[in-house]
Amino acid sequence: MSNSIEHVSFPNFGWDNAADIYLPADFDPGKRYPAIVSTHPIGSCKEQTSGNIYAAGLARAGFVVIAFDASFQGASGGQPRFIEDPATRVSDIRFAIDYLVTLPYVDPERIGAIGVCGGGGYTIQAAMTDYRIKALASITGVNFGRLIREGFSNFDPVSALHAMAKQRTAEARGEARHVIDYLPASVAEAQQNGISDIDVLEATEYYKTARGQQPNGATSGLFSFNSAAFGWDAFLQAEVLLTQPLMVVVGDKPGGFGAYRDGLEIHGRAASRDKHLVVAEGRSHYDLYDRAETVALAMAQLVPFFQQHL
């Protein structure tokens, strides 16, 4: 059964965000539906996993789902390009909800949120400060603040911040922007450079081949602006503020991006009385992006969870 998709945009701070709305097959504009905001991974876009997999699957289950491109990324507006600022990414989710509540076929009291990888971390933080989100799910969610302080800075965050400060000053004085690719160009290149981490290899296989590659899935970040993430924590105040029903889905094959570790941490820390940890045994971070059997395991838990709470 195919989805009906509407291509829309919604206003943000001085620019618009591009989004796709996935509608149930039997959609009736005269009815009111529960709605879900779906947030994509770091360096990704709405056509990858957050949209074509999870938004599509939840729409088939009867939900209206909006998958959007982050500000400064994909088809969304904002300059300079390729900024990955956690505060802005969380704010994007709020603006997506602002748009949803204007739609006559959306029930504003039945809005949920889901995010994949870094989008899972952003969704968790958004739910703590926007109680319009009534239930949320994190799919192999990653705390980007932790990741950039550790693996993405070679476990030397202070040196990385000095380099970013120097680069931002140079760019302010007119030098070219330094845009980095978070991933190697190919799996073969990664292996030639001695990279063996499962997350890096599988990310490269997903994003750099026909399996997941999309024109707007740039896997890129503006180096000098990445400094904003170093002082950020997706899970800050979770013990007090994260009260909504929560589902955390992870694979038990750990990799360098740390989703398994982060999943167990937020499940333990969340103040939510109704919280669920779903561990896909023998599955990896990127199996949860699009591998049919693994996604089916996740959806078998996600659909009844959102049906119950929305």
matplotlib code that plots the C-alpha trace (Angstrom):
import matplotlib.pyplot as plt

x = [0.0, 1.6, 1.6, 0.1, 2.8, 2.3, 5.4, 5.1, 7.1, 6.7, 8.2, 11.2, 13.3, 13.5, 13.6, 11.3, 11.8, 11.0, 8.9, 6.9, 3.6, 2.8, -0.9, -2.8, -4.1, -7.7, -7.1, -10.2, -9.5, -12.8, -11.4, -8.9, -5.8, -3.0, 0.2, 3.9, 7.0, 9.9, 13.4, 16.3, 19.9, 22.9, 24.0, 20.9, 17.7, 13.9, 14.1, 16.4, 14.9, 13.0, 10.7, 10.8, 11.0, 9.5, 7.1, 5.9, 5.4, 3.5, 1.3, 0.3, -0.7, -3.1, -1.0, -0.3, 3.5, 5.7, 9.3, 11.3, 14.8, 16.8, 17.5, 20.6, 20.4, 18.7, 16.0, 15.4, 16.5, 19.1, 22.6, 25.4, 24.8, 25.5, 25.2, 24.6, 23.6, 21.7, 19.7, 18.5, 17.7, 15.5, 13.9, 13.1, 10.9, 9.0, 8.4, 7.2, 4.7, 3.6, 2.8, 1.0, -1.4, -2.6, -3.8, -7.5, -7.1, -4.5, -5.7, -3.4, -3.9, -2.5, 1.0, 4.0, 7.6, 10.1, 13.8, 16.5, 20.2, 21.0, 17.4, 16.5, 18.6, 17.1, 13.6, 14.3, 15.5, 12.6, 10.0, 11.5, 10.6, 7.6, 4.7, 2.7, 4.6, 2.5, 4.6, 8.0, 10.3, 14.0, 15.3, 19.0, 19.2, 22.5, 23.4, 25.3, 26.9, 28.5, 29.5, 31.3, 33.1, 34.3, 34.7, 34.1, 36.9, 39.2, 38.6, 40.4, 37.5, 39.7, 42.1, 39.0, 37.5, 40.7, 40.8, 37.2, 37.7, 40.7, 38.7, 35.7, 37.8, 39.4, 36.0, 34.7, 37.6, 36.7, 38.3, 36.3, 33.9, 35.4, 32.8, 33.7, 32.3, 31.5, 32.2, 34.8, 33.9, 33.5, 33.8, 36.9, 38.6, 37.6, 39.2, 42.3, 42.6, 42.4, 38.8, 37.1, 34.3, 31.0, 29.1, 31.5, 31.6, 27.8, 27.1, 29.4, 27.7, 24.2, 24.9, 27.5, 25.8, 22.4, 21.1, 20.4, 22.1, 19.9, 20.8, 20.2, 21.8, 25.1, 26.7, 28.4, 29.0, 30.3, 33.5, 33.7, 30.0, 30.3, 31.6, 28.0, 27.5, 30.4, 28.5, 25.2, 23.7, 20.6, 19.7, 20.2, 17.3, 15.7, 15.3, 13.0, 11.5, 11.2, 7.8, 6.0, 5.6, 8.9, 10.1, 13.8, 14.8, 18.4, 20.3, 22.6, 25.7, 27.5, 29.5, 31.5, 28.5, 27.2, 23.5, 23.3, 25.0, 22.9, 19.7, 20.3, 21.3, 18.2, 15.9, 17.3, 17.4, 14.0, 11.4, 8.7, 6.6, 5.7, 9.0, 10.1, 13.5, 13.3, 16.6, 16.8, 19.1, 21.9, 21.2, 23.3, 22.7, 22.2, 20.1, 17.4, 17.6, 16.1, 16.7, 13.2, 13.3, 14.8, 12.5, 9.6, 10.7, 10.8, 7.4, 5.7, 6.5, 6.1, 2.7, 0.8, 2.9, 1.7, -1.8, -2.1, -0.7, -2.0]
y = [0.0, 3.3, 6.5, 9.8, 12.5, 16.2, 18.5, 21.5, 24.1, 25.8, 29.1, 29.3, 32.2, 34.1, 31.1, 28.1, 24.4, 21.9, 19.0, 16.0, 15.1, 11.4, 10.7, 7.5, 5.6, 6.3, 9.9, 12.0, 15.8, 16.1, 14.0, 14.7, 12.5, 12.0, 13.4, 12.6, 14.7, 12.6, 14.0, 12.8, 11.9, 14.2, 14.9, 13.3, 14.6, 13.9, 11.4, 9.1, 6.8, 9.5, 9.9, 7.0, 4.4, 5.6, 8.3, 6.0, 3.1, 5.2, 6.7, 3.2, 2.6, 5.6, 8.6, 11.9, 12.2, 15.2, 14.6, 17.7, 18.9, 20.6, 24.3, 25.0, 21.6, 19.7, 21.7, 23.9, 27.5, 29.2, 30.5, 29.5, 26.0, 22.7, 24.1, 21.3, 23.3, 21.2, 24.2, 25.0, 21.4, 21.2, 24.5, 23.0, 20.4, 23.1, 24.9, 21.7, 21.3, 24.9, 24.0, 20.8, 22.5, 24.8, 21.9, 21.3, 17.5, 17.3, 16.8, 19.2, 17.1, 14.0, 14.9, 12.6, 12.7, 10.2, 10.7, 8.6, 8.7, 12.3, 13.0, 10.8, 12.8, 16.1, 14.6, 13.7, 17.2, 18.8, 16.8, 18.0, 21.6, 21.2, 19.4, 19.5, 16.3, 13.7, 10.6, 10.1, 7.4, 7.4, 5.0, 4.2, 7.7, 9.4, 12.2, 14.4, 16.5, 13.4, 12.1, 15.3, 15.6, 12.1, 10.3, 13.2, 15.2, 12.2, 12.4, 15.8, 18.3, 21.2, 21.0, 20.7, 23.8, 25.8, 24.7, 25.7, 29.1, 29.7, 28.6, 30.7, 33.8, 33.1, 32.8, 36.0, 37.7, 36.4, 33.0, 30.1, 28.1, 24.7, 22.1, 18.6, 15.3, 13.2, 10.0, 8.5, 8.5, 4.7, 1.6, 0.6, 4.0, 3.6, 0.2, 1.4, 4.0, 1.4, 2.2, -0.9, 0.6, -0.9, 2.3, 4.2, 1.4, 0.8, 4.6, 4.9, 1.9, 3.5, 7.1, 6.6, 3.9, 3.5, 1.9, 5.2, 7.9, 11.0, 14.3, 16.3, 13.7, 15.6, 13.9, 17.3, 19.8, 23.4, 22.8, 26.2, 26.1, 22.6, 24.2, 24.9, 21.1, 20.7, 22.2, 20.6, 17.5, 15.8, 14.3, 17.3, 17.5, 14.2, 13.1, 16.0, 17.2, 14.1, 12.9, 11.8, 8.1, 7.1, 4.3, 3.7, 1.3, 0.2, -2.6, -4.6, -4.5, -1.5, 0.9, 4.0, 6.3, 5.0, 4.5, 1.4, 3.2, 6.3, 4.3, 2.5, 5.8, 7.8, 4.9, 4.8, 8.6, 9.6, 10.7, 9.0, 6.5, 4.8, 4.0, 1.1, -0.2, -2.3, -4.1, -5.6, -8.6, -9.1, -5.9, -2.8, 1.0, 1.0, -2.1, 0.1, 2.6, 0.5, -3.3, -4.7, -7.3, -5.0, -2.1, -4.5, -5.4, -1.7, -1.0, -3.8, -2.0, 1.6, 1.4, 0.1, 2.5, 5.5, 4.1, 3.8, 7.3, 9.4]
z = [0.0, -1.1, 0.8, -0.2, 0.3, 0.3, -0.2, 2.0, 3.8, 7.2, 8.5, 10.8, 12.0, 8.7, 6.4, 5.5, 6.2, 3.5, 4.6, 3.4, 5.0, 4.8, 4.9, 5.7, 2.7, 3.6, 4.5, 4.9, 5.3, 7.2, 10.1, 12.8, 13.1, 15.5, 14.1, 14.5, 13.8, 12.3, 12.6, 10.5, 11.5, 11.5, 7.9, 6.5, 4.9, 5.1, 2.2, 4.3, 7.0, 8.9, 5.9, 3.5, 6.3, 9.6, 8.4, 5.7, 8.1, 10.7, 8.0, 6.9, 10.5, 10.4, 11.5, 9.8, 9.8, 8.9, 8.0, 7.5, 6.4, 9.2, 8.9, 6.9, 5.4, 2.6, 0.8, 3.8, 4.0, 6.2, 5.6, 5.9, 4.7, 6.6, 10.2, 12.7, 15.8, 18.3, 19.7, 16.2, 15.4, 18.6, 17.6, 14.2, 15.8, 17.7, 14.4, 12.8, 15.6, 15.1, 11.5, 12.4, 14.9, 12.0, 9.9, 10.3, 10.0, 12.9, 16.5, 18.5, 21.6, 19.9, 18.6, 19.0, 17.9, 16.6, 15.6, 14.2, 15.3, 16.1, 15.4, 18.3, 20.7, 19.4, 19.8, 23.4, 24.2, 22.4, 24.4, 27.6, 26.8, 24.5, 26.2, 23.0, 22.4, 24.1, 23.4, 21.8, 20.4, 19.8, 17.1, 17.6, 19.1, 19.7, 22.0, 19.5, 22.3, 23.8, 20.4, 19.2, 22.5, 22.1, 18.8, 16.5, 18.1, 18.5, 22.3, 22.4, 22.6, 23.7, 20.7, 18.4, 19.9, 19.4, 15.8, 15.3, 16.9, 14.6, 11.5, 12.4, 12.8, 9.4, 7.8, 9.4, 7.7, 4.3, 3.9, 2.4, 4.6, 5.6, 5.1, 6.3, 5.3, 8.4, 6.4, 4.1, 0.4, 0.3, 2.4, 0.5, 1.3, 5.0, 5.1, 3.3, 6.1, 8.8, 9.9, 11.3, 13.4, 12.4, 12.6, 10.3, 7.8, 7.8, 7.7, 4.6, 3.0, 3.6, 2.7, -0.1, -2.1, -3.9, -0.7, 1.0, -1.0, -1.7, -3.4, -0.1, 2.2, 2.3, 5.3, 5.7, 8.5, 8.6, 10.8, 12.4, 13.6, 15.1, 18.3, 19.4, 20.0, 22.5, 25.4, 24.6, 26.2, 24.7, 28.1, 30.4, 32.9, 31.7, 35.3, 35.9, 32.6, 30.4, 31.7, 28.5, 27.5, 25.9, 23.7, 23.0, 20.3, 19.9, 18.3, 20.6, 18.2, 19.6, 17.4, 17.7, 17.5, 20.8, 20.3, 22.4, 25.3, 24.9, 24.7, 27.9, 29.6, 28.6, 29.4, 32.9, 33.4, 32.0, 34.5, 32.3, 34.3, 31.0, 29.3, 27.2, 26.0, 22.8, 22.0, 18.6, 19.2, 16.8, 14.9, 14.4, 14.3, 10.5, 10.4, 12.1, 9.3, 6.5, 6.8, 6.4, 9.1, 11.7, 10.9, 11.2, 14.7, 15.6, 13.9, 15.8, 19.0, 17.8, 16.2, 19.3, 21.5, 19.6, 19.1, 22.9, 23.7, 20.8]

ax = plt.figure().add_subplot(projection="3d")
ax.plot(x, y, z, "-o")
ax.set_aspect("equal")
plt.show()
